[in-house]
């Protein structure tokens, strides 16, 4: 097993939140466009995209929680250690 450590600063997290918002907007636009086209294909594609959006929203929430820790002045940065098998 290996450890991978990630360090998150306030600026990094704000940038990540912007990128997540952009991705979500792009996926929502893709769903809307596919819904206008082929109905059967768009249903499957929409379900997949909805799953991706749910994961992005979960990631966004985690980053927002870490950002709150920094903004309250408790810490300068948040470290996250990932265990890789």
N, CA and C of each residue as an Amber inpcrd file, in Angstrom:
protein
   255
   0.8300000  -1.1780000   0.0000000   0.0000000   0.0000000   0.0000000
   0.8780000   1.2450000   0.0000000   0.4450000   2.2390000  -0.7330000
   1.1430000   3.5190000  -0.7890000   0.2080000   4.6170000  -0.3140000
   0.7890000   5.6530000   0.2610000   0.0270000   6.8250000   0.6540000
   0.2820000   7.9280000  -0.3480000  -0.7680000   8.6240000  -0.7040000
  -0.6310000   9.8120000  -1.5270000  -1.2740000  10.9450000  -0.7430000
  -0.5100000  11.9890000  -0.5370000  -0.9980000  13.1120000   0.2410000
  -1.3430000  14.2520000  -0.6980000  -2.5000000  14.8480000  -0.4760000
  -2.9080000  16.0110000  -1.2370000  -3.0340000  17.1880000  -0.2910000
  -2.5780000  18.3300000  -0.7530000  -2.6620000  19.5530000   0.0290000
  -3.6090000  20.5070000  -0.6870000  -4.5850000  21.0190000   0.0180000
  -5.5530000  21.9360000  -0.5590000  -5.4250000  23.3050000   0.1000000
  -5.1630000  24.3220000  -0.7070000  -5.1280000  25.6860000  -0.2040000
  -6.4410000  26.3700000  -0.5780000  -6.6690000  27.5330000   0.0080000
  -7.9010000  28.2840000  -0.2510000  -8.0500000  28.5890000  -1.7430000
  -6.9990000  29.0980000  -2.3630000  -7.0630000  29.4300000  -3.7880000
  -7.2970000  28.2030000  -4.6550000  -6.6330000  27.1100000  -4.3010000
  -6.8100000  25.8690000  -5.0560000  -8.2670000  25.4080000  -4.9900000
  -8.8510000  25.4580000  -3.7840000 -10.2220000  24.9840000  -3.6220000
 -11.2160000  25.8820000  -4.3530000 -10.9930000  27.1830000  -4.3360000
 -11.8870000  28.0850000  -5.0720000 -11.8230000  27.7970000  -6.5700000
 -10.6180000  27.5320000  -7.0750000 -10.4510000  27.1920000  -8.4860000
 -11.1550000  25.8610000  -8.7940000 -11.0020000  24.8950000  -7.9080000
 -11.6630000  23.6020000  -8.0900000 -13.1830000  23.7580000  -8.1390000
 -13.7290000  24.5930000  -7.2520000 -15.1770000  24.8200000  -7.2300000
 -15.6430000  25.4320000  -8.5470000 -14.8880000  26.3660000  -9.0900000
 -15.2350000  26.9600000 -10.3830000 -15.2290000  25.9060000 -11.4830000
 -14.2050000  25.0640000 -11.4750000 -14.1060000  24.0220000 -12.4930000
 -15.2560000  23.0190000 -12.3790000 -15.6280000  22.6820000 -11.1570000
 -16.7450000  21.7550000 -10.9540000 -18.0300000  22.3830000 -11.4680000
 -18.2540000  23.6540000 -11.1530000 -19.4520000  24.3480000 -11.6420000
 -19.4970000  24.3570000 -13.1650000 -18.3510000  24.6160000 -13.8030000
 -18.2970000  24.6120000 -15.2650000 -18.6200000  23.2280000 -15.8230000
 -18.0600000  22.1790000 -15.2040000 -18.3310000  20.8150000 -15.6620000
 -19.8130000  20.4830000 -15.5230000 -20.3990000  20.8380000 -14.3810000
 -21.8170000  20.5640000 -14.1630000 -22.6510000  21.2760000 -15.2200000
 -22.3510000  22.5450000 -15.4720000 -23.0930000  23.2950000 -16.4890000
 -22.9460000  22.6570000 -17.8630000 -21.7340000  22.2070000 -18.1970000
 -21.5230000  21.5400000 -19.4920000 -22.3320000  20.2500000 -19.5890000
 -22.3460000  19.4610000 -18.5010000 -23.1150000  18.2200000 -18.5180000
 -24.6120000  18.4920000 -18.6030000 -25.0850000  19.4960000 -17.8970000
 -26.5100000  19.8510000 -17.9800000 -26.8740000  20.2860000 -19.3920000
 -25.9950000  21.0330000 -20.0250000 -26.2260000  21.4510000 -21.4060000
 -26.2430000  20.2320000 -22.3320000 -25.3490000  19.2730000 -22.0870000
 -25.3080000  18.0520000 -22.9020000 -26.6030000  17.2640000 -22.7440000
 -27.1200000  17.1960000 -21.5220000 -28.3870000  16.4940000 -21.2880000
 -29.5100000  17.1830000 -22.0500000 -29.5520000  18.4890000 -21.9550000
 -30.5960000  19.2440000 -22.6400000 -30.5220000  19.0410000 -24.1510000
 -29.3170000  19.0920000 -24.6930000 -29.1470000  18.9040000 -26.1320000
 -29.4970000  17.4870000 -26.5590000 -29.1200000  16.4860000 -25.7660000
 -29.4160000  15.1080000 -26.1420000 -30.9060000  14.8190000 -26.0190000
 -31.5750000  15.4620000 -25.0710000 -33.0200000  15.2790000 -24.9200000
 -33.7710000  15.7840000 -26.1480000 -33.2250000  16.7650000 -26.8030000
 -33.8790000  17.3240000 -27.9880000 -33.6840000  16.4330000 -29.2040000
 -32.7050000  15.5510000 -29.1470000 -32.3870000  14.7070000 -30.2970000
 -33.0510000  13.3430000 -30.1480000 -32.2640000  12.3000000 -30.1670000
 -32.7780000  10.9360000 -30.1220000 -33.2680000  10.5940000 -28.7200000
 -34.5190000  10.2220000 -28.6090000 -35.1300000   9.9930000 -27.2900000
 -34.5460000   8.7760000 -26.5650000 -34.4390000   7.6270000 -27.1990000
 -33.9490000   6.4230000 -26.5120000 -32.4900000   6.5720000 -26.1250000
 -31.6860000   7.0280000 -27.0540000 -30.2650000   7.2330000 -26.7670000
 -30.0880000   8.3000000 -25.6880000 -30.8690000   9.3420000 -25.7760000
 -30.7190000  10.4390000 -24.8180000 -31.1010000  10.0140000 -23.4060000
 -32.0250000   9.0560000 -23.2780000 -32.4180000   8.5880000 -21.9460000
 -31.2190000   7.9260000 -21.2500000 -30.5500000   7.0430000 -21.9830000
 -29.3750000   6.3570000 -21.4260000 -28.2710000   7.3710000 -21.1440000
 -27.9980000   8.2190000 -22.0890000 -26.9450000   9.2220000 -21.9460000
 -27.2790000  10.1640000 -20.7860000 -28.5270000  10.5660000 -20.6570000
 -28.9390000  11.4540000 -19.5790000 -28.7360000  10.8020000 -18.2190000
 -29.0360000   9.5150000 -18.1140000 -28.8520000   8.8030000 -16.8510000
 -27.3720000   8.7620000 -16.4700000 -26.5140000   8.5070000 -17.4580000
 -25.0780000   8.4890000 -17.1910000 -24.5860000   9.8680000 -16.7620000
 -25.0340000  10.8890000 -17.4650000 -24.6190000  12.2470000 -17.1400000
 -25.1370000  12.6800000 -15.7730000 -26.3380000  12.2660000 -15.4390000
 -26.8750000  12.5830000 -14.1040000 -26.0140000  11.9620000 -13.0150000
 -25.5260000  10.7500000 -13.2540000 -24.6400000  10.0880000 -12.2940000
 -23.3340000  10.8740000 -12.1360000 -22.7880000  11.3280000 -13.2460000
 -21.5610000  12.1230000 -13.2070000 -21.8050000  13.4210000 -12.4380000
 -22.9380000  14.0550000 -12.6870000 -23.2690000  15.3050000 -12.0020000
 -23.3990000  15.0710000 -10.5000000 -24.0330000  13.9840000 -10.1110000
 -24.1530000  13.6620000  -8.6800000 -22.7770000  13.5370000  -8.0340000
 -21.8530000  12.8720000  -8.7180000 -20.4870000  12.7210000  -8.1830000
 -19.7810000  14.0720000  -8.0810000 -19.9690000  14.9280000  -9.0860000
 -19.3620000  16.2500000  -9.0440000 -19.9370000  17.0880000  -7.9020000
 -21.2390000  16.9800000  -7.6910000 -21.8650000  17.7240000  -6.6000000
 -21.3660000  17.2290000  -5.2400000 -21.1270000  15.9360000  -5.1230000
 -20.5690000  15.3820000  -3.8880000 -19.1620000  15.9260000  -3.6600000
 -18.3450000  15.9310000  -4.7210000 -16.9910000  16.4590000  -4.6310000
 -17.0190000  17.9460000  -4.2650000 -17.9780000  18.6730000  -4.8570000
 -18.1210000  20.1020000  -4.5760000 -18.4230000  20.3270000  -3.0980000
 -19.3030000  19.5260000  -2.5510000 -19.6740000  19.6530000  -1.1410000
 -18.4670000  19.4000000  -0.2340000 -17.6760000  18.3770000  -0.5540000
 -16.4760000  18.0700000   0.2350000 -15.4830000  19.2320000   0.2000000
 -15.3010000  19.8140000  -0.9800000 -14.3740000  20.9340000  -1.1080000
 -14.8990000  22.1470000  -0.3510000 -16.2090000  22.3910000  -0.4210000
 -16.7880000  23.5140000   0.3170000 -16.5660000  23.3590000   1.8230000
 -16.6810000  22.1370000   2.3230000 -16.4520000  21.8890000   3.7530000
 -15.0020000  22.1520000   4.1290000 -14.0650000  21.7400000   3.2780000
 -12.6530000  22.0030000   3.5460000 -12.3710000  23.5000000   3.4820000
 -12.9950000  24.1830000   2.5270000 -12.8020000  25.6150000   2.3790000
 -13.3040000  26.3650000   3.6090000 -14.3990000  25.8970000   4.1960000
 -14.9270000  26.5120000   5.4200000 -13.9020000  26.4390000   6.5500000
 -13.2020000  25.3160000   6.6400000 -12.1680000  25.1630000   7.6630000
 -11.0850000  26.2230000   7.5040000 -10.7000000  26.4730000   6.2690000
  -9.6680000  27.4630000   6.0090000 -10.2000000  28.8680000   6.2830000
 -11.4150000  29.1510000   5.8330000 -11.9660000  30.4970000   5.9860000
 -12.2570000  30.8500000   7.4400000 -12.4930000  29.8660000   8.2790000
 -12.7130000  30.1620000   9.6920000 -11.4040000  30.4400000  10.4080000
 -10.2900000  30.2350000   9.7100000  -8.9840000  30.5360000  10.2810000
  -8.4040000  29.4160000  11.1190000  -9.0680000  28.2720000  11.1290000
  -8.5710000  27.1390000  11.9110000  -7.2730000  26.5850000  11.3360000
  -7.1840000  26.5860000  10.0080000  -6.0030000  26.0350000   9.3280000
  -5.6780000  26.8810000   8.0950000  -4.4280000  26.7500000   7.5900000
  -4.0190000  27.4400000   6.3590000  -4.3320000  26.6050000   5.1260000
  -4.2300000  25.3030000   5.3240000  -4.4720000  24.3710000   4.2250000
  -5.0120000  23.0730000   4.8040000  -5.6320000  22.2990000   3.9450000
  -6.2040000  21.0270000   4.3740000  -5.4330000  19.9310000   3.6680000
  -5.0070000  18.9510000   4.4250000  -4.3000000  17.8060000   3.8580000
  -5.2200000  16.6040000   3.8440000  -5.1230000  15.8870000   2.7790000
  -5.9290000  14.6850000   2.6360000  -4.9880000  13.5630000   2.2340000
  -4.9990000  12.4910000   2.9950000  -4.1270000  11.3590000   2.6920000
  -4.9670000  10.2510000   2.0800000  -4.5770000   9.8250000   0.9050000
  -5.2660000   8.7410000   0.2140000  -4.4300000   7.4780000   0.3130000
  -5.0650000   6.3790000   0.6320000  -4.3820000   5.1000000   0.7000000
  -4.6280000   4.3930000  -0.6340000  -3.5510000   4.0840000  -1.3280000
  -3.6480000   3.4330000  -2.6200000  -3.1280000   2.0190000  -2.4910000
  -3.9480000   1.0750000  -2.9210000  -3.5260000  -0.3290000  -2.8280000
  -2.8940000  -0.7780000  -4.1170000
